[in-house]
Amino acid sequence: MLRFTTPILALMLASQVAFAQQETRPLRVVLDPGHGGHNTGAIGVAGIHEKHLTLTMAKQVAALLEDAADVEIILTRTDDTFLELTERTDFAHKVDADIFISLHCNASESPEPHGIETFFLGVKGSDPEADLLALRENENAVTPAPATADPLVAAIISDIRRNGTMAESSDLAAIVQQSLIKSIPEAVSRKVRQANFAVLRHSGIPAIVVEVGFLTHPKEGLLLANTDYQARITKALATAIKSFASLTADEREAD
């Protein structure tokens, strides 16, 4: 009997060790509600301020994932506080985040543009419109953001490409964009694009900017002020985060 149970016990112990090795820690997500404090961000046709809307939606995403065993959400701000762009990524480093998602609403001088788009870092934008959006967002930095042709920016992005973060950011952006459009099929997909956002440059981890719609569009601006519409957005974001957590589980060992 002992000769029989010893191999069985050994097999059981080996299985337990293998299981322990396969255990993963939760995906630590820093969710960044754009703007805040004196920086209102865009002001919509319904009079809503971007800073309030991004904070509301970020809190909703955190609430949806509060009980998720495989995800941990940490917000860069939980009230109407102004944070420098560098403070946001510094915070992500401080808490040892796995990914960084900056949540925004879009705006335009024209009332025509509308739709959802998700960005990851690029030396230059996918198009002039993307460059203009990044320039507008980068104006929030105390230290002026370097031009897209700045050698330092090019060096930073080259390093990001080498360590694989660029590809992971692209994957994260694609998952988020797909989830949003699946949840809100009536919205125009402005697709995944690249832009030189200062808030993404020094993240060192997969990082994206999500623009959930145009506050300045007559119809979309009103929808963004609607709580049911906001719930569809936040549910889609939560679903995307869960999907990314599942896809990258093997990369995260338990502490």
VOGU-3710 file (C-alpha; in Angstrom, 3 decimals, decimal comma):
1> mlrfttpila> 0,000/0,000/0,000  2,838/2,404/0,854  4,483/1,746/-2,492  1,189/2,749/-4,119  0,405/5,876/-2,121  3,871/7,399/-2,267  3,767/8,068/-6,040  0,191/9,282/-5,669  1,199/11,723/-2,952  4,150/12,838/-5,016
11> lmlasqvafa> 1,846/13,442/-7,963  -0,560/15,387/-5,764  2,256/17,552/-4,411  3,573/18,169/-7,910  0,093/19,178/-9,034  -0,223/21,583/-6,117  3,137/23,159/-6,956  2,153/23,486/-10,613  -1,168/25,048/-9,608  0,605/27,522/-7,329
21> qqetrplrvv> 2,973/28,429/-10,143  -0,005/29,067/-12,406  -1,692/31,411/-9,932  -1,699/34,970/-11,123  -2,227/38,260/-9,389  -4,967/40,653/-10,503  -4,390/43,000/-13,411  -3,632/46,337/-11,763  -5,290/49,077/-13,804  -4,754/52,784/-13,295
31> ldpghgghnt> -7,848/54,486/-14,652  -7,266/58,186/-15,211  -10,301/60,505/-15,374  -9,104/63,275/-17,680  -8,826/66,900/-16,565  -10,062/68,077/-13,145  -9,963/71,144/-10,926  -9,515/74,375/-12,839  -9,047/72,377/-16,034  -12,615/71,605/-17,065
41> gaigvagihe> -11,776/69,962/-20,352  -14,453/70,209/-23,016  -17,840/71,712/-22,193  -20,699/69,970/-23,940  -23,865/71,125/-25,620  -25,731/70,006/-22,501  -23,477/72,180/-20,338  -21,695/69,164/-18,881  -17,979/69,483/-18,131  -15,645/66,795/-19,379
51> khltltmakq> -13,858/66,670/-16,011  -17,088/65,676/-14,240  -18,143/63,133/-16,846  -14,791/61,344/-16,936  -14,742/61,109/-13,144  -18,301/59,785/-13,022  -17,580/57,112/-15,615  -14,252/56,125/-14,046  -15,987/55,578/-10,710  -18,664/53,503/-12,434
61> vaalledaad> -16,045/51,271/-14,064  -14,339/50,823/-10,694  -17,669/49,883/-9,100  -18,439/47,353/-11,835  -15,091/45,629/-11,284  -14,941/45,988/-7,513  -15,601/42,294/-6,896  -13,571/40,987/-9,841  -10,867/38,632/-8,619  -8,668/39,189/-11,654
71> veiiltrtdd> -8,759/43,001/-11,812  -7,773/45,809/-9,460  -8,830/49,339/-10,419  -7,022/52,384/-9,014  -8,118/55,916/-9,954  -5,661/58,779/-10,372  -8,233/61,080/-8,811  -11,460/60,499/-6,923  -12,641/64,099/-6,713  -12,492/67,362/-8,653
81> tfleltertd> -8,721/67,732/-8,342  -6,259/69,034/-10,916  -3,332/66,762/-11,718  -0,421/67,476/-14,005  0,010/65,038/-16,868  3,284/63,819/-15,376  1,617/63,266/-11,998  -0,798/60,846/-13,610  1,876/58,573/-15,057  4,057/58,998/-11,954
91> fahkvdadif> 1,112/57,684/-9,953  0,897/54,643/-12,227  4,585/53,929/-11,547  4,098/54,412/-7,806  1,345/51,811/-7,568  3,157/49,446/-9,959  0,301/49,399/-12,455  0,107/46,914/-15,312  -1,855/49,179/-17,658  -2,864/52,845/-17,838
101> islhcnases> -6,159/54,063/-19,326  -6,842/57,792/-19,594  -10,529/58,542/-20,054  -11,645/61,580/-22,068  -14,465/63,128/-24,074  -13,714/64,717/-27,410  -14,524/68,192/-28,708  -14,348/70,145/-31,932  -14,858/73,700/-33,115  -17,218/72,199/-35,670
111> pephgietff> -20,450/70,554/-34,467  -20,112/67,794/-37,065  -17,444/65,368/-35,738  -18,762/62,503/-33,636  -17,827/58,978/-32,672  -15,558/56,937/-30,438  -11,813/56,548/-30,848  -8,973/55,018/-28,872  -5,349/56,134/-29,061  -1,961/54,714/-28,280
121> lgvkgsdpea> 1,341/56,560/-28,495  2,950/57,549/-31,769  5,723/59,984/-32,706  3,239/61,542/-35,094  -0,495/61,238/-35,182  -2,335/58,953/-37,553  -3,519/62,112/-39,288  -3,489/65,913/-38,766  -6,673/65,689/-36,709  -4,996/63,291/-34,267
131> dllalrenen> -2,013/65,637/-34,006  -4,341/68,538/-33,226  -6,126/66,572/-30,508  -2,840/65,590/-28,853  -1,632/69,185/-29,031  -4,794/70,369/-27,297  -4,516/67,772/-24,546  -0,784/68,402/-24,092  -1,454/72,058/-23,329  -2,472/70,901/-19,856
141> avtpapatad> 1,162/70,214/-19,013  3,037/72,861/-17,010  6,167/72,152/-19,030  5,382/72,558/-22,721  5,302/69,225/-24,471  8,102/68,687/-27,015  7,165/68,840/-30,659  6,538/65,560/-32,419  9,855/65,914/-34,248  11,787/66,336/-30,957
151> plvaaiisdi> 14,652/63,764/-30,851  13,892/63,030/-27,186  10,321/62,039/-28,001  11,540/59,869/-30,866  14,026/58,178/-28,524  11,345/57,527/-25,900  9,022/55,966/-28,439  11,840/53,922/-29,956  12,531/52,473/-26,506  8,832/51,740/-26,020
161> rrngtmaess> 8,807/49,835/-29,307  11,832/47,784/-28,278  10,396/46,662/-24,953  7,133/45,570/-26,534  4,949/48,112/-24,773  3,883/49,682/-28,060  2,440/46,409/-29,345  0,662/45,745/-26,057  -0,765/49,272/-26,082  -2,045/48,666/-29,599
171> dlaaivqqsl> -3,679/45,409/-28,479  -5,270/47,090/-25,460  -6,585/49,923/-27,629  -8,095/47,450/-30,093  -9,855/45,491/-27,331  -11,294/48,665/-25,783  -12,417/50,132/-29,103  -14,052/46,881/-30,186  -15,895/46,538/-26,875  -17,202/50,103/-27,014
181> iksipeavsr> -18,497/49,798/-30,567  -20,046/46,406/-29,838  -21,883/47,924/-26,877  -22,849/51,087/-28,768  -23,243/50,008/-32,418  -25,010/53,233/-33,355  -21,860/55,201/-32,549  -19,384/55,919/-35,326  -16,113/54,063/-34,861  -13,248/56,447/-35,467
191> kvrqanfavl> -11,039/53,395/-34,944  -7,760/52,877/-33,134  -5,295/55,637/-33,909  -1,933/56,954/-32,810  -1,052/60,370/-31,419  1,733/61,979/-29,426  -0,098/62,350/-26,107  2,232/63,596/-23,372  0,323/61,573/-20,774  1,308/58,358/-22,581
201> rhsgipaivv> 4,995/59,034/-23,153  6,454/58,026/-19,812  4,012/55,365/-18,748  6,417/52,488/-19,389  3,406/50,143/-19,487  0,599/49,515/-21,984  -1,199/52,858/-22,064  -4,078/54,342/-24,031  -6,313/57,392/-24,261  -10,012/56,653/-24,787
211> evgflthpke> -12,222/59,365/-26,302  -15,763/58,123/-25,677  -17,537/60,685/-27,854  -17,846/64,346/-28,817  -19,429/66,605/-26,226  -19,730/69,259/-28,927  -21,897/67,176/-31,260  -25,610/68,137/-30,988  -26,836/64,550/-30,593  -23,822/62,775/-29,115
221> glllantdyq> -23,262/65,544/-26,587  -26,760/65,001/-25,218  -26,287/61,238/-25,172  -23,093/61,574/-23,147  -25,052/63,493/-20,520  -27,557/60,621/-20,293  -26,952/58,185/-17,430  -28,164/55,148/-19,400  -25,745/55,944/-22,217  -22,938/56,429/-19,708
231> aritkalata> -23,754/53,008/-18,260  -23,329/51,407/-21,684  -19,918/53,033/-22,017  -18,727/51,999/-18,577  -19,963/48,433/-18,992  -18,066/48,192/-22,283  -14,909/49,530/-20,652  -15,235/47,054/-17,788  -15,745/44,205/-20,260  -12,651/45,238/-22,212
241> iksfasltad> -10,530/45,401/-19,078  -11,700/41,930/-18,053  -10,864/40,622/-21,525  -7,364/42,075/-21,392  -6,877/40,638/-17,906  -7,817/37,191/-19,181  -5,602/37,406/-22,257  -2,555/38,488/-20,244  -3,079/36,319/-17,154  -0,078/34,099/-17,904
251> eread> 2,197/37,147/-17,794  1,325/38,022/-14,191  2,722/35,823/-11,446  1,185/35,939/-7,996  3,139/38,063/-5,520
//
